Amino acid sequence: MQRIASIAAMVDQHASDAAFLWSRRRREIDGPILGETDIGRIDQRLNANLEGLMASGKAGWEAAQAHFADYAEPGELFVLCVLALHWGEAETVTSVVDAAGTLGEDGASGLSGAIARTPRENLSSFVAEWLDARDARLRGLGLAALWHHRVDPGTRLGDLLGDPDSNIRRRAFRLAGGLKRRDVLPTVLGGLEGHTSKERLIAALAACLLGQARSAHPVLDQIVLAEPALAPAAIEMRLLTTPLKAGKGWLQDRLKQPALCATATAAIGLFGDRSVMPWLIAKMREPELVFAAGLALRDLFEVDLNDTDLFTTDAAALGKEFESLTASPLPVADRVSAWWDGGCGGSNHETFHSMRRLRLDAIRAALANPDTPLIDWRRTRRFPAWM
């Protein structure tokens, strides 16, 4: 990288803004609030700041290093890694990968995000070396590159599925399912008995995509029962691969279980059955279920609810019993009730699909057609930042 004349304050701002924008994108990319237009605007601004750092040469690199030294967070690491991969200097990339080790899974996420944003041609000199590395973290980076850029590793996938490291096997299962690699189905099914819950979950999701939902359902059911943090993903795939009537009965049983009631409530919108609205509005009046009911509401309507007054970020405005809630935004039951009774604001709304909806639709399409790979729903259209 070269030393290029630049304005220090502007370069520093580029580094700060890029880290912030990517962190926001990471938080919202699979969520129910923003759509591809919203993410596209974030992308436009993020790209502008990254390009400013790249154009600044060594000054940009030093600014990114300084921010990571002050705030060793995934966003700052992401910026460092994007710059290192842009310039393609092996020693610099290695230093960033080493720095990520202090952040654990968050560090891996920052590196993965940078790999997703790097053109394939800039990665080609690294991926083969990463996949052959002794260090499992590097093999994970190689798999991240294959996943984000939807590259089939051919016969090499079999070796990755049998890797001694559970995290590598998990990433390989995800790739096998997404690419519809039925030739490795026996190994994927073997992963249903994996050593960790995360490995079993990803193997089960892959098995469903490969047409073996019946084999995966017992594993998904066990994860729903025993792993609260993994239960939402397990419930989603369970419902997406279960006939409608049976799926409603399955979810109804989970609604009766206190430990699963909130998670099950959040998933009820997956059926697309709006007759549940009166029940859902009632749940919005219960502090322990209000946030989950809001999530379900967003799944039921192709409307940008951000343009309505149906949600609030002030939990205390809902009543004293809601004051301690930290989840946000929360639906306001009375407003939602009036909106529902009044015909949902009329029929003049533009169709809105959240990033969560795009993800679910991508999964549905892959499940419906045995030859359809799982598309990359995260590749959004780009919009000028001022639109």
Buried (B, 14 or more C-beta within 10 A) or exposed (E): BEEEEBEEEEBBBBBBBBBBBBBBBBEBBBBBBBBBBBBBBBBBBBBBBBBBBBEBBEBBBBBBBBBBEEEBBBBBBBBBBBBBBBBBEEEBBEBBBEBBEEBEEBBBBBBBBBBBBBEEEBBEEBBEEBBEBEEBBBBBBBBBBBBBBBBBBEEBBBEBBBBEBBBBBBBBBBBBBBBBBBEBBEBBBBBBEBEEBBBBBBBBBBBBBBBBBEBBBEBBBBBBBEBEEBBBBBBBBBBBBBEEEEBBEBBEEBBEEEEBBBBBBBBBBBBEEEEBBEEBBEBBBBBEBBBBBBBBBBBBBBBBBBEBEBBBEEBEEBEEEBEEBEEEBBBBBEBBBEBBEEEBBEEEBEEBBBBBBBBBEBBEBBBEEEEEBBBBBBBBEEBEBEE
